[in-house]
């Protein structure tokens, strides 16, 4: 019973802080809400008996990446540009899609028999271990793992090029 309450609280925390990430206006507040989201997801991983993934979630994402993002925000400051929102006319359609997806999710949750998830089977001790995760990455899923790393490299190079163009257009170096 306590595990279900913890799951409900962590799931509500993840959903609530995730909504804050995309709705607050300040980039700093969004980053802090993102930290709360990532910590809530780490709790969900703990409840799913994946402690290694939970620790990596906190250390790598909440600890390193979001902290780096906060340092960049502190260094550059928030540049408030008041430009007209080109997508404002589609906002009604976006909210309709959100409502349809929420209704579909509610229907699935209400009509699905979740009793099979309460079976007394305990997960294998190797599940979620660093060795098991390494084997999955480097043996079974090597191509998607390498494709993801290549995609991240291309995204990083593209971000540097776009940032350089933006600085040059503002009269910088």
C-alpha positions as CSV (number, residue, x, y, z in Angstrom):
1,X,0.0,0.0,0.0
2,X,2.8,2.4,0.9
3,X,4.5,1.7,-2.4
4,X,1.3,2.6,-4.3
5,X,1.1,5.9,-2.4
6,X,4.7,6.7,-3.1
7,X,4.1,5.9,-6.8
8,X,1.1,8.1,-6.9
9,X,2.9,11.0,-5.2
10,X,6.0,10.6,-7.5
11,X,3.8,10.4,-10.6
12,X,1.8,13.4,-9.6
13,X,5.0,15.3,-8.8
14,X,6.5,14.4,-12.2
15,X,3.4,15.4,-14.1
16,X,2.9,18.6,-12.1
17,X,6.5,19.8,-12.4
18,X,6.6,18.7,-16.0
19,X,3.6,20.9,-16.7
20,X,5.4,23.8,-14.9
21,X,8.4,23.3,-17.1
22,X,6.4,24.1,-20.2
23,X,4.1,26.8,-18.8
24,X,6.3,29.1,-16.7
25,X,7.7,32.1,-18.5
26,X,11.1,32.3,-16.7
27,X,13.8,29.9,-18.0
28,X,15.3,29.7,-14.5
29,X,12.0,28.6,-13.0
30,X,11.6,26.1,-15.8
31,X,15.0,24.7,-15.0
32,X,14.1,24.3,-11.3
33,X,10.8,22.6,-12.3
34,X,12.8,20.3,-14.6
35,X,15.0,19.3,-11.6
36,X,11.8,18.4,-9.7
37,X,10.6,16.4,-12.6
38,X,13.8,14.5,-12.9
39,X,13.9,13.7,-9.2
40,X,10.3,12.5,-9.4
41,X,11.2,10.2,-12.3
42,X,14.2,8.9,-10.3
43,X,11.8,8.0,-7.5
44,X,9.6,6.1,-10.0
45,X,12.7,4.2,-11.2
46,X,13.5,3.3,-7.5
47,X,9.9,2.0,-7.1
48,X,10.4,0.0,-10.3
49,X,13.5,-1.7,-8.7
50,X,16.0,0.1,-10.9
51,X,18.3,1.8,-8.4
52,X,21.2,2.2,-10.8
53,X,19.0,4.1,-13.4
54,X,17.6,6.2,-10.6
55,X,21.0,7.2,-9.4
56,X,22.2,8.0,-12.9
57,X,19.0,10.0,-13.5
58,X,19.8,12.2,-10.5
59,X,23.6,12.5,-11.0
60,X,23.7,13.0,-14.8
61,X,20.5,14.8,-15.6
62,X,19.5,16.7,-12.4
63,X,23.0,17.0,-11.1
64,X,25.0,17.8,-14.2
65,X,23.0,18.8,-17.3
66,X,20.4,21.0,-15.5
67,X,23.1,22.6,-13.3
68,X,25.1,23.4,-16.5
69,X,21.9,24.9,-18.0
70,X,21.5,27.0,-14.8
71,X,25.1,28.2,-15.0
72,X,24.5,29.3,-18.6
73,X,21.4,31.2,-17.6
74,X,23.2,32.9,-14.8
75,X,26.1,33.8,-17.1
76,X,24.1,35.1,-20.0
77,X,21.1,36.4,-18.1
78,X,17.6,36.0,-19.4
79,X,17.2,38.0,-22.6
80,X,13.6,39.0,-22.6
81,X,12.6,39.7,-26.2
82,X,9.1,40.6,-26.8
83,X,8.4,39.1,-30.2
84,X,4.9,38.2,-31.4
85,X,4.0,34.6,-30.9
86,X,3.7,33.1,-34.4
87,X,2.0,30.0,-33.1
88,X,-0.6,31.8,-31.0
89,X,-3.4,31.1,-33.5
90,X,-2.8,27.3,-33.1
91,X,-3.1,27.4,-29.3
92,X,-6.8,26.3,-29.4
93,X,-5.9,23.3,-31.5
94,X,-3.0,22.4,-29.2
95,X,-5.3,22.4,-26.2
96,X,-7.8,20.2,-28.1
97,X,-5.1,17.7,-28.8
98,X,-4.1,17.7,-25.1
99,X,-7.7,17.1,-24.0
100,X,-8.1,14.3,-26.6
101,X,-4.9,12.6,-25.5
102,X,-5.8,13.0,-21.8
103,X,-9.2,11.5,-22.5
104,X,-7.7,8.6,-24.4
105,X,-5.2,8.0,-21.5
106,X,-8.1,8.0,-19.0
107,X,-10.1,5.6,-21.1
108,X,-7.1,3.2,-21.4
109,X,-6.4,3.4,-17.6
110,X,-10.1,2.8,-16.7
111,X,-10.7,0.0,-19.1
112,X,-7.4,-1.9,-18.6
113,X,-7.1,-4.7,-16.1
114,X,-3.9,-3.8,-14.2
115,X,-4.1,-6.8,-11.9
116,X,-1.4,-8.7,-13.8
117,X,1.1,-6.1,-12.6
118,X,0.5,-7.1,-9.0
119,X,1.8,-10.6,-9.4
120,X,4.1,-11.8,-6.7
121,X,7.0,-12.2,-9.1
122,X,10.1,-10.5,-7.9
123,X,12.4,-9.0,-10.5
124,X,15.7,-10.7,-11.2
125,X,18.6,-9.3,-9.3
126,X,20.5,-8.6,-12.5
127,X,17.7,-6.4,-13.9
128,X,19.0,-2.8,-13.9
129,X,22.5,-3.7,-12.8
130,X,25.4,-1.7,-14.5
131,X,26.6,-4.9,-16.1
132,X,23.2,-5.7,-17.5
133,X,22.7,-2.2,-18.8
134,X,26.2,-2.2,-20.4
135,X,25.5,-5.6,-22.1
136,X,22.2,-4.3,-23.4
137,X,23.8,-1.1,-24.9
138,X,26.9,-2.8,-26.4
139,X,25.5,-6.1,-27.5
140,X,21.7,-6.1,-28.1
141,X,21.2,-2.4,-28.9
142,X,24.6,-1.2,-30.3
143,X,23.2,0.4,-33.5
144,X,20.6,2.5,-31.8
145,X,23.1,3.5,-29.1
146,X,25.7,4.6,-31.7
147,X,23.0,6.4,-33.8
148,X,21.9,8.3,-30.7
149,X,25.4,9.3,-29.9
150,X,25.9,10.5,-33.5
151,X,22.6,12.4,-33.4
152,X,23.7,14.1,-30.1
153,X,27.1,15.1,-31.7
154,X,25.3,16.6,-34.7
155,X,22.9,18.5,-32.4
156,X,25.9,19.9,-30.4
157,X,27.7,21.0,-33.5
158,X,24.5,22.6,-34.9
159,X,23.9,24.4,-31.6
160,X,27.4,25.9,-31.8
161,X,27.0,27.0,-35.4
162,X,23.6,28.6,-34.6
163,X,24.9,30.3,-31.5
164,X,27.9,31.6,-33.5
165,X,25.6,33.0,-36.2
166,X,23.4,34.7,-33.5
167,X,26.4,36.3,-31.9
168,X,27.8,37.5,-35.2
169,X,24.4,39.0,-36.2
170,X,24.4,41.0,-33.0
171,X,27.8,42.4,-33.8
172,X,29.8,40.1,-31.6
173,X,32.9,38.1,-32.5
